[in-house]
Amino acid sequence: MGHKMKTEKFKSLAISTFLLALCACSSGTPGIVNYTVDSPSMMWSNSFAPYRNDSGVVDKQADLRIYQIMVESFIDGDPKRDYNTGYGPSSHKGDLKGVIRAIPYIKSLNMNAIWLTPVFESAKEDEEPSMLDATGYYTRNYYKVDRRFGDEETLKELVDTAHANGLYVILDGVFGHFRSDLENTSPTGKKLTMTDKCIGGSISIYPPLKGTLCTDFNDDGSSFEYIKEVGAYYIEKYKIDGWRLDQAYQIPIDRLRDFKKHVEEVSSKVTYKNDKGQNVNPLGYIVGEFWTDNRTMTNYGYGSHDNPALTSNFDFGLRYGLVQALAVEEWGKRNNSAYRIVEGLSYDATTIPSHACPNLMITNHDLVRFADLIQRAGYASSIDERVKLALSYLSFVHSGPITHYYGEEIGQEVPNFDKKVNVMGYKDDHVARDNGKIDNFTPEETDRKNLFSFLMKLRSEHGAISNGKMEILSVKKDLLAVRKTFKGDDTFIYLMSLNPTDTIKVTVAKDLLPSGSPTELVYTDCSEMKKDENGDFVSTIKPLHFQIIQSGKPDKCYTN
């Protein structure tokens, strides 16, 4: 859950100059736009940790490919475990058994982690639950699994099954707010202090919802000791691999530093067997939710270069730039141009410290699904192409962890949401909470899913994608071209066309790729690229399509 982001405007002469310097040259005949890409921009310098990995060893946390599941709305695996109420269009019958049932499907997508929305007890077993209880974001007992989702044994089975399938498990830690009848004494007697002065996304005080309260971290430290015990409990007992911190700004930054250190220390003393039969430690990953501008997120979450706090937070700023470029964002802003994507990258580079490892997503349980935003933008006729563009950017361009919300791989949507929102009663902050789908796909859904699985496999096999240095080669309104490199790996070039009507022909200078014969990976039969009379490589991209070029000979290409 989170408060609406206050988008920070980032317009300056430097940005304008930067974008103009990146423009590729163009010429051509009607219906075909020609660009030449011959050198990386010297003005681009992305200093984030995953882009600076020159070791040749992939950092596991930067390689996270997280599949987010909202438990109550996902899949019904146990008819005895239901909420039967909740926000959004799902049947509200999701449970832990449903997640277990979906693990083979999630593995088939080549994801390597699952993030579960809160699984702790909300409503009492003998009381009528509310829609808010069903979300899990207002806990009553941190040490008890919600009986409408499952029980402790089922959670243990879920984590063990995930590990056996090569998937990390991340739980959702909602430590700043809870139900007012919270069981606030830990098993060892630690006490959590409650207050009605809650901290919002703008770091201002707000009154809590009826029946809820917030944590008072300005006590004698007992509240933080209580939270530390919860964090360790699920690592030691269930061997989870980390925490997503909901509304992380509700926890003082010094406490965030301490909590991260504590989770890492506890994880280093716990082991489990992974899918290869190896004894490994839980990953100890922490990612914060700061639904706010980047400077506030840095001040209250990342910390400074000299005094870092969290390493990873969700990258809402870049997410908004991406959906504005490809469709429209929730509040109606759009700029269907590759310039908008680069503006988002520039905003990150100038407002987030270098130790950061931002986690990028297209949507989550509080946002509108991307296909629904395409509806809202009036682009229903190109929904397939735009969904694939968003999936390709998430899969390929971003170095560092990514989070993928369930159903986005098939372009899941609520039909006619843009036209009937008031009649349906769904709101922007919960329309994405619809039923999960892991089988019985339409041909279009199957194609999108298979493409996403191909891209995720490519990401899993190449450090250049998850941990690589990223250079912007050129950008124009309808073209984004980047190169990704990593020690000991092939070189990759990504080309995205935002042109809705014309074919784009891109000539890539041979000097941008190592010697040899590069291959186009998408919509091809893996044959070598065509060359022009100068020996440069030529790629032809249909409207609203993308292409990935690999310097080495690939094992497989995507041909659909």
Wavefront OBJ file of the C-alpha trace (Angstrom):
o trace
v 0.000 0.000 0.000
v 1.237 3.529 -0.468
v 0.369 7.176 -0.761
v 0.143 8.802 -4.179
v 3.450 9.985 -5.509
v 4.070 13.690 -5.693
v 5.794 13.799 -9.085
v 8.847 16.022 -8.970
v 9.229 18.157 -12.094
v 12.616 17.773 -13.710
v 13.008 20.187 -16.606
v 16.195 22.097 -17.261
v 18.388 23.370 -20.037
v 20.859 20.602 -19.234
v 18.245 17.922 -19.883
v 17.207 19.552 -23.154
v 20.818 19.786 -24.289
v 21.415 16.194 -23.204
v 18.464 14.879 -25.186
v 19.330 16.835 -28.324
v 22.881 15.514 -28.204
v 21.573 11.960 -28.241
v 19.450 12.347 -31.393
v 20.358 9.999 -34.224
v 20.540 11.177 -37.800
v 17.532 10.397 -39.990
v 16.376 10.535 -43.581
v 14.250 8.423 -45.838
v 11.118 7.854 -47.851
v 7.493 7.830 -46.653
v 6.749 4.740 -44.603
v 10.400 4.127 -43.722
v 12.431 6.151 -41.239
v 16.212 5.717 -41.397
v 18.546 6.187 -38.451
v 22.258 5.667 -38.018
v 23.683 4.671 -34.645
v 27.443 5.070 -34.605
v 28.641 5.974 -31.099
v 27.560 6.105 -27.450
v 26.777 9.456 -25.919
v 29.629 10.836 -23.858
v 27.112 12.824 -21.790
v 25.432 9.793 -20.236
v 26.873 8.582 -16.948
v 24.772 6.215 -14.860
v 26.691 5.499 -11.705
v 24.273 3.175 -9.848
v 25.844 0.082 -8.307
v 24.509 -2.544 -10.776
v 25.720 -0.474 -13.751
v 29.233 -0.276 -12.252
v 29.765 -4.012 -11.759
v 33.038 -4.650 -13.573
v 33.905 -7.832 -11.654
v 32.480 -10.291 -14.155
v 30.517 -11.865 -11.296
v 26.758 -11.349 -11.272
v 25.438 -9.812 -8.059
v 22.530 -11.962 -6.877
v 20.457 -9.087 -5.591
v 20.886 -7.116 -8.817
v 19.754 -10.250 -10.687
v 16.456 -10.538 -8.801
v 13.492 -11.231 -11.070
v 10.620 -10.924 -8.608
v 7.066 -12.074 -9.273
v 4.678 -10.084 -7.069
v 1.545 -11.833 -5.811
v -1.361 -10.234 -3.976
v -2.375 -13.250 -1.934
v -6.103 -12.568 -1.391
v -6.802 -11.953 -5.081
v -4.470 -14.460 -6.725
v -5.537 -18.118 -6.906
v -7.928 -20.264 -4.870
v -5.997 -23.363 -3.844
v -8.019 -24.265 -0.763
v -11.821 -23.769 -0.772
v -11.766 -23.625 3.028
v -9.477 -20.571 3.044
v -11.254 -17.511 1.665
v -11.841 -13.874 2.500
v -14.794 -13.544 0.125
v -14.450 -9.788 0.387
v -11.940 -7.208 -0.738
v -11.201 -4.330 -3.058
v -11.111 -4.784 -6.822
v -12.523 -7.239 -9.355
v -11.174 -10.571 -8.049
v -13.282 -13.243 -6.351
v -11.181 -12.691 -3.179
v -10.526 -16.389 -2.662
v -6.736 -16.375 -2.936
v -4.651 -18.326 -0.429
v -1.221 -19.849 0.194
v -2.145 -23.158 -1.430
v -2.983 -21.188 -4.556
v 0.514 -19.704 -4.532
v 2.025 -23.185 -4.136
v -0.017 -24.359 -7.100
v 1.388 -21.475 -9.189
v 5.071 -22.107 -8.414
v 5.738 -24.319 -11.485
v 4.172 -21.633 -13.677
v 6.258 -18.869 -12.082
v 9.384 -20.964 -12.570
v 8.455 -21.488 -16.245
v 8.561 -17.697 -16.687
v 12.231 -17.808 -15.591
v 11.563 -15.661 -12.529
v 13.755 -16.339 -9.497
v 11.791 -14.803 -6.613
v 8.273 -14.364 -5.238
v 7.044 -11.389 -3.228
v 3.897 -12.099 -1.219
v 1.710 -9.296 0.054
v 1.210 -9.568 3.856
v 0.298 -13.031 5.141
v -0.024 -12.160 8.845
v -3.328 -12.344 10.680
v -5.603 -9.374 10.080
v -9.178 -10.101 11.199
v -9.752 -12.501 14.068
v -10.845 -15.969 13.046
v -14.300 -15.524 14.612
v -15.091 -12.027 13.303
v -16.482 -10.796 10.002
v -13.488 -9.488 8.030
v -13.483 -6.130 6.295
v -12.248 -5.320 2.819
v -9.241 -3.645 4.438
v -8.478 -6.809 6.423
v -8.363 -8.784 3.180
v -5.482 -6.692 1.850
v -3.241 -7.787 4.722
v -1.866 -4.277 5.104
v -3.273 -3.748 8.597
v -1.972 -6.570 10.738
v -3.403 -7.782 14.024
v -0.736 -10.397 14.858
v 2.699 -10.441 13.210
v 3.435 -13.893 14.622
v 0.404 -15.698 13.235
v -0.405 -16.636 9.629
v -3.834 -15.403 8.551
v -6.154 -18.409 8.769
v -8.074 -17.171 5.731
v -4.853 -17.691 3.739
v -3.549 -20.862 5.391
v -1.522 -21.737 8.449
v 2.095 -21.916 9.593
v 2.621 -25.349 8.048
v 1.333 -24.130 4.680
v 3.635 -21.108 4.732
v 6.568 -23.418 5.468
v 5.502 -25.678 2.584
v 5.293 -22.659 0.286
v 8.786 -21.425 1.132
v 10.306 -24.913 0.884
v 8.591 -25.568 -2.469
v 9.760 -22.236 -3.819
v 13.346 -22.922 -2.755
v 13.216 -26.377 -4.334
v 12.231 -24.671 -7.581
v 14.965 -22.042 -7.489
v 12.786 -19.216 -6.210
v 13.567 -16.849 -3.361
v 10.675 -15.780 -1.120
v 10.235 -12.170 0.051
v 7.574 -11.234 2.597
v 5.852 -7.882 2.947
v 6.772 -6.110 6.172
v 4.142 -3.566 7.164
v 5.829 -2.288 10.297
v 4.650 1.310 10.463
v 0.877 0.806 10.761
v -1.559 -1.920 11.886
v -4.958 -2.622 13.419
v -5.524 -0.840 16.712
v -6.098 -4.202 18.454
v -2.600 -5.391 17.478
v -1.025 -8.089 19.646
v 1.837 -5.800 20.539
v 3.884 -8.103 22.765
v 6.430 -10.352 21.041
v 7.118 -13.978 22.083
v 10.110 -12.740 24.104
v 8.175 -9.909 25.755
v 9.219 -6.998 23.561
v 6.628 -4.209 23.272
v 5.593 -2.123 20.286
v 4.423 1.417 21.080
v 1.319 2.716 19.284
v 0.468 6.256 18.222
v -2.249 8.096 16.301
v 0.348 10.355 14.665
v 1.147 8.568 11.402
v 3.772 9.589 8.845
v 2.648 9.947 5.224
v 4.527 9.904 1.929
v 5.237 13.635 2.096
v 6.767 13.026 5.558
v 3.884 14.863 7.177
v 1.611 13.731 9.999
v -1.827 12.303 9.199
v -4.546 10.710 11.373
v -4.878 6.933 10.957
v -7.850 5.163 9.416
v -10.608 4.171 11.833
v -9.594 1.086 13.770
v -5.895 1.467 12.953
v -2.817 2.995 14.579
v 0.856 3.518 13.748
v 4.215 2.683 15.314
v 5.840 5.258 17.564
v 9.542 4.866 16.812
v 10.293 7.836 19.081
v 9.996 5.651 22.152
v 12.888 4.174 24.097
v 13.746 1.829 21.228
v 11.388 -0.963 22.239
v 9.297 -0.656 19.046
v 12.363 -1.163 16.903
v 13.450 -4.161 18.974
v 9.970 -5.608 18.412
v 10.296 -5.119 14.627
v 13.786 -6.632 14.613
v 12.401 -9.721 16.307
v 9.677 -10.073 13.660
v 12.277 -9.703 10.900
v 14.495 -12.397 12.359
v 11.613 -14.736 13.246
v 10.555 -15.358 9.643
v 14.138 -15.776 8.451
v 15.024 -18.249 11.182
v 11.783 -20.238 11.252
v 10.713 -20.154 7.592
v 14.051 -19.253 5.942
v 12.601 -16.403 3.877
v 15.009 -14.407 1.720
v 14.118 -10.861 2.635
v 11.567 -8.151 3.219
v 9.685 -5.588 1.225
v 9.066 -2.626 3.564
v 5.659 -1.046 3.040
v 5.624 2.746 3.376
v 9.233 2.554 4.476
v 9.294 6.282 5.280
v 7.320 5.447 8.450
v 10.536 3.924 9.822
v 13.278 6.456 10.730
v 16.277 6.208 8.438
v 18.664 5.211 11.254
v 16.308 2.329 12.060
v 16.279 1.334 8.379
v 20.075 1.138 8.480
v 19.926 -1.037 11.573
v 17.147 -3.260 10.238
v 19.050 -3.923 7.004
v 22.183 -4.827 8.963
v 20.160 -7.049 11.292
v 18.487 -8.941 8.427
v 21.841 -9.511 6.748
v 23.421 -10.774 9.974
v 20.560 -13.163 10.742
v 20.524 -14.429 7.143
v 24.246 -15.187 7.297
v 23.624 -17.666 10.144
v 20.732 -19.559 8.500
v 20.962 -22.120 5.693
v 18.632 -24.084 3.440
v 19.046 -26.353 0.413
v 18.416 -24.692 -2.939
v 17.236 -26.311 -6.160
v 20.766 -27.573 -6.860
v 21.025 -29.320 -3.494
v 23.483 -26.744 -2.184
v 23.395 -25.318 1.322
v 22.899 -21.582 0.928
v 22.057 -18.608 3.115
v 18.818 -16.661 2.679
v 19.464 -13.751 0.352
v 18.805 -11.051 2.964
v 17.294 -8.623 0.459
v 15.536 -5.439 1.611
v 13.498 -3.209 -0.720
v 11.632 -0.136 0.432
v 8.456 1.494 -0.829
v 8.865 5.272 -1.061
v 5.964 6.463 -3.161
v 7.342 9.967 -3.326
v 9.893 12.081 -5.172
v 13.477 10.848 -5.479
v 15.033 13.442 -3.215
v 12.678 12.558 -0.369
v 13.406 8.882 -0.994
v 17.126 9.582 -0.789
v 16.843 11.657 2.380
v 14.650 9.132 4.182
v 15.540 5.827 2.524
v 18.773 5.553 0.569
v 20.809 7.866 2.739
v 23.886 9.632 1.469
v 26.920 8.242 -0.313
v 28.938 8.645 2.899
v 26.218 7.302 5.194
v 24.094 4.845 3.179
v 20.898 3.269 4.495
v 18.846 1.056 2.164
v 20.416 -0.209 -1.039
v 17.187 -0.903 -2.920
v 13.900 0.982 -3.263
v 11.184 0.818 -5.901
v 11.788 3.163 -8.823
v 8.434 4.933 -9.139
v 10.005 7.892 -10.965
v 11.279 5.838 -13.881
v 8.097 3.745 -13.898
v 5.976 6.844 -14.482
v 8.289 7.937 -17.295
v 7.994 4.542 -18.957
v 4.184 4.364 -18.910
v 3.902 7.999 -20.015
v 6.092 7.155 -23.013
v 4.228 3.988 -23.994
v 0.634 4.828 -22.972
v -0.572 7.247 -20.269
v -0.149 7.365 -16.512
v -2.936 7.155 -13.947
v -3.382 10.930 -13.692
v -3.565 11.492 -17.436
v -0.009 12.591 -18.205
v 1.551 11.271 -21.377
v 4.544 12.014 -23.563
v 4.701 9.236 -26.144
v 8.360 9.721 -26.865
v 11.649 8.008 -26.105
v 12.781 11.379 -24.742
v 10.449 10.816 -21.772
v 12.179 7.542 -20.902
v 15.607 9.174 -21.008
v 14.288 12.075 -18.929
v 13.263 9.498 -16.301
v 16.735 7.927 -16.411
v 18.322 11.375 -16.066
v 16.089 12.200 -13.111
v 17.250 9.038 -11.362
v 20.907 9.649 -12.160
v 20.857 13.160 -10.680
v 18.714 12.505 -7.581
v 19.653 9.019 -6.311
v 23.056 8.198 -4.742
v 25.553 5.907 -6.421
v 25.237 3.055 -3.903
v 21.608 2.574 -4.955
v 20.228 -0.505 -6.657
v 16.742 0.700 -7.749
v 14.035 -1.910 -8.306
v 11.948 -1.228 -11.425
v 8.374 -2.350 -12.061
v 5.614 -1.591 -14.577
v 2.787 -1.803 -12.073
v 1.849 -3.195 -8.665
v -1.247 -3.839 -6.558
v -1.782 -0.097 -5.937
v -1.443 0.972 -9.574
v -3.409 0.391 -12.763
v -2.414 -2.529 -14.964
v -0.489 -1.478 -18.037
v -3.075 -2.860 -20.471
v -5.747 -0.825 -18.674
v -3.569 2.276 -19.106
v -3.341 1.483 -22.815
v -7.148 1.455 -22.856
v -7.193 4.793 -21.081
v -4.754 6.250 -23.595
v -7.071 5.286 -26.468
v -4.559 2.834 -27.951
v -6.599 -0.372 -27.758
v -5.779 -1.187 -31.395
v -2.065 -1.461 -30.520
v -2.393 -3.089 -27.108
v -0.356 -6.146 -28.097
v 2.579 -4.114 -29.386
v 2.630 -1.739 -26.419
v 2.431 -4.520 -23.825
v 5.400 -6.202 -25.487
v 7.386 -2.945 -25.543
v 6.852 -2.491 -21.796
v 7.803 -6.104 -21.088
v 10.919 -5.783 -23.228
v 12.124 -2.648 -21.453
v 11.602 -4.191 -18.010
v 13.297 -7.403 -19.087
v 16.270 -5.950 -20.872
v 17.193 -2.305 -20.335
v 17.218 -1.964 -16.534
v 20.316 -3.176 -14.685
v 19.392 -4.231 -11.162
v 16.402 -5.980 -9.567
v 13.029 -5.945 -11.294
v 9.564 -6.711 -9.936
v 6.844 -8.086 -12.172
v 3.219 -7.989 -11.039
v 1.256 -11.150 -11.706
v -0.686 -11.153 -14.955
v 1.346 -8.429 -16.660
v 3.138 -11.121 -18.677
v -0.135 -11.837 -20.520
v -1.329 -8.239 -20.713
v -4.040 -8.881 -18.140
v -6.730 -6.195 -18.029
v -10.283 -5.416 -16.971
v -12.143 -5.101 -20.282
v -13.725 -1.673 -20.798
v -12.344 -0.374 -17.505
v -11.650 2.993 -19.139
v -15.288 3.370 -20.202
v -17.122 1.845 -17.239
v -14.982 2.656 -14.211
v -17.762 4.470 -12.381
v -20.299 1.749 -13.127
v -17.901 -1.027 -12.147
v -16.881 0.705 -8.965
v -13.205 -0.168 -9.325
v -10.696 2.488 -8.351
v -7.214 3.090 -9.695
v -5.582 1.868 -6.488
v -7.233 -1.561 -6.590
v -8.383 -2.354 -10.137
v -5.208 -4.467 -10.594
v -6.381 -6.823 -7.845
v -8.053 -9.306 -10.149
v -7.855 -13.089 -10.223
v -4.540 -14.680 -11.077
v -4.305 -16.743 -14.255
v -1.777 -19.547 -14.794
v -3.454 -21.625 -17.515
v -6.134 -21.596 -20.231
v -4.581 -18.634 -22.027
v -5.830 -17.123 -25.256
v -3.469 -17.270 -28.269
v -2.559 -13.607 -27.711
v -1.864 -14.193 -24.024
v 0.219 -17.260 -24.832
v 2.350 -15.273 -27.272
v 3.014 -12.500 -24.732
v 3.782 -15.000 -21.989
v 6.181 -16.939 -24.196
v 7.974 -13.752 -25.246
v 8.312 -12.669 -21.617
v 9.642 -16.103 -20.627
v 12.201 -15.913 -23.463
v 13.352 -12.461 -22.338
v 13.581 -13.543 -18.695
v 15.660 -16.563 -19.662
v 17.957 -14.284 -21.641
v 18.262 -12.044 -18.587
v 18.976 -15.012 -16.317
v 21.819 -16.196 -18.561
v 23.611 -12.899 -19.234
v 25.193 -10.586 -16.715
v 25.193 -7.881 -19.378
v 21.433 -7.619 -18.965
v 20.935 -7.823 -15.186
v 24.275 -6.345 -14.093
v 25.602 -4.675 -17.223
v 26.895 -1.246 -18.014
v 24.215 0.556 -19.986
v 25.085 3.192 -22.592
v 22.516 5.219 -24.488
v 23.526 5.136 -28.131
v 20.825 7.425 -29.476
v 17.352 8.685 -28.743
v 14.748 10.375 -30.861
v 11.043 10.782 -30.372
v 10.398 7.374 -31.929
v 13.672 5.519 -31.214
v 15.577 4.389 -28.146
v 18.886 2.585 -28.697
v 21.062 1.322 -25.835
v 24.091 -0.951 -25.507
v 24.760 -3.262 -22.573
v 28.106 -4.831 -21.735
v 29.549 -6.946 -18.932
v 32.982 -8.471 -18.378
v 33.170 -11.918 -19.943
v 29.771 -11.676 -21.643
v 28.427 -10.896 -25.091
v 27.549 -7.340 -26.059
v 23.868 -6.510 -26.563
v 22.114 -3.664 -28.340
v 18.432 -2.899 -27.713
v 16.333 -0.950 -30.209
v 12.817 0.259 -29.354
v 10.520 1.834 -31.934
v 7.800 4.146 -30.640
v 6.723 4.997 -34.169
v 3.058 3.925 -34.482
v 2.882 3.984 -38.297
v 6.280 3.742 -39.993
v 8.959 1.083 -40.208
v 12.306 2.135 -38.748
v 15.543 1.071 -40.424
v 18.525 1.355 -38.084
v 22.099 1.151 -39.307
v 24.348 0.097 -36.427
v 28.041 0.913 -36.862
v 30.161 -2.240 -36.804
v 32.478 -0.591 -34.254
v 29.700 -0.761 -31.635
v 29.888 -4.556 -31.561
v 32.824 -6.924 -31.083
v 34.210 -8.544 -34.211
v 32.108 -11.344 -35.583
v 28.584 -11.748 -36.870
v 25.890 -10.435 -34.508
v 22.396 -11.895 -34.450
v 18.921 -10.408 -34.047
v 17.095 -12.347 -31.329
v 13.427 -11.429 -31.709
v 11.083 -12.362 -34.589
v 13.967 -14.012 -36.462
v 15.360 -17.460 -37.204
v 18.741 -16.632 -35.600
v 20.393 -15.891 -38.940
v 23.275 -13.435 -39.094
v 22.445 -9.763 -39.477
v 22.412 -8.044 -42.835
v 25.247 -5.655 -43.681
v 25.372 -2.577 -45.857
v 28.134 -1.675 -48.305
v 30.282 -0.305 -45.447
v 30.047 -3.479 -43.410
v 27.701 -1.887 -40.855
v 24.712 -3.844 -39.576
v 21.131 -3.088 -40.566
v 18.044 -3.804 -38.463
v 14.499 -3.200 -39.695
v 11.880 -2.677 -36.987
v 8.137 -2.645 -37.567
v 5.984 0.054 -35.928
v 5.845 -0.236 -32.129
v 8.260 -3.184 -32.068
v 11.686 -3.786 -30.593
v 14.813 -5.714 -31.451
v 17.720 -7.135 -29.462
v 21.087 -7.688 -31.106
v 23.604 -10.107 -29.541
v 27.274 -10.127 -30.479
v 27.637 -13.885 -30.024
v 25.759 -16.808 -31.488
v 22.585 -17.315 -29.415
v 21.198 -20.669 -28.357
v 17.679 -19.686 -29.334
v 15.693 -16.835 -30.861
v 12.061 -15.855 -30.461
v 10.242 -16.450 -33.729
v 6.507 -15.895 -33.039
l 1 2 3 4 5 6 7 8 9 10 11 12 13 14 15 16 17 18 19 20 21 22 23 24 25 26 27 28 29 30 31 32 33 34 35 36 37 38 39 40 41 42 43 44 45 46 47 48 49 50 51 52 53 54 55 56 57 58 59 60 61 62 63 64 65 66 67 68 69 70 71 72 73 74 75 76 77 78 79 80 81 82 83 84 85 86 87 88 89 90 91 92 93 94 95 96 97 98 99 100 101 102 103 104 105 106 107 108 109 110 111 112 113 114 115 116 117 118 119 120 121 122 123 124 125 126 127 128 129 130 131 132 133 134 135 136 137 138 139 140 141 142 143 144 145 146 147 148 149 150 151 152 153 154 155 156 157 158 159 160 161 162 163 164 165 166 167 168 169 170 171 172 173 174 175 176 177 178 179 180 181 182 183 184 185 186 187 188 189 190 191 192 193 194 195 196 197 198 199 200 201 202 203 204 205 206 207 208 209 210 211 212 213 214 215 216 217 218 219 220 221 222 223 224 225 226 227 228 229 230 231 232 233 234 235 236 237 238 239 240 241 242 243 244 245 246 247 248 249 250 251 252 253 254 255 256 257 258 259 260 261 262 263 264 265 266 267 268 269 270 271 272 273 274 275 276 277 278 279 280 281 282 283 284 285 286 287 288 289 290 291 292 293 294 295 296 297 298 299 300 301 302 303 304 305 306 307 308 309 310 311 312 313 314 315 316 317 318 319 320 321 322 323 324 325 326 327 328 329 330 331 332 333 334 335 336 337 338 339 340 341 342 343 344 345 346 347 348 349 350 351 352 353 354 355 356 357 358 359 360 361 362 363 364 365 366 367 368 369 370 371 372 373 374 375 376 377 378 379 380 381 382 383 384 385 386 387 388 389 390 391 392 393 394 395 396 397 398 399 400 401 402 403 404 405 406 407 408 409 410 411 412 413 414 415 416 417 418 419 420 421 422 423 424 425 426 427 428 429 430 431 432 433 434 435 436 437 438 439 440 441 442 443 444 445 446 447 448 449 450 451 452 453 454 455 456 457 458 459 460 461 462 463 464 465 466 467 468 469 470 471 472 473 474 475 476 477 478 479 480 481 482 483 484 485 486 487 488 489 490 491 492 493 494 495 496 497 498 499 500 501 502 503 504 505 506 507 508 509 510 511 512 513 514 515 516 517 518 519 520 521 522 523 524 525 526 527 528 529 530 531 532 533 534 535 536 537 538 539 540 541 542 543 544 545 546 547 548 549 550 551 552 553 554 555 556 557 558 559 560
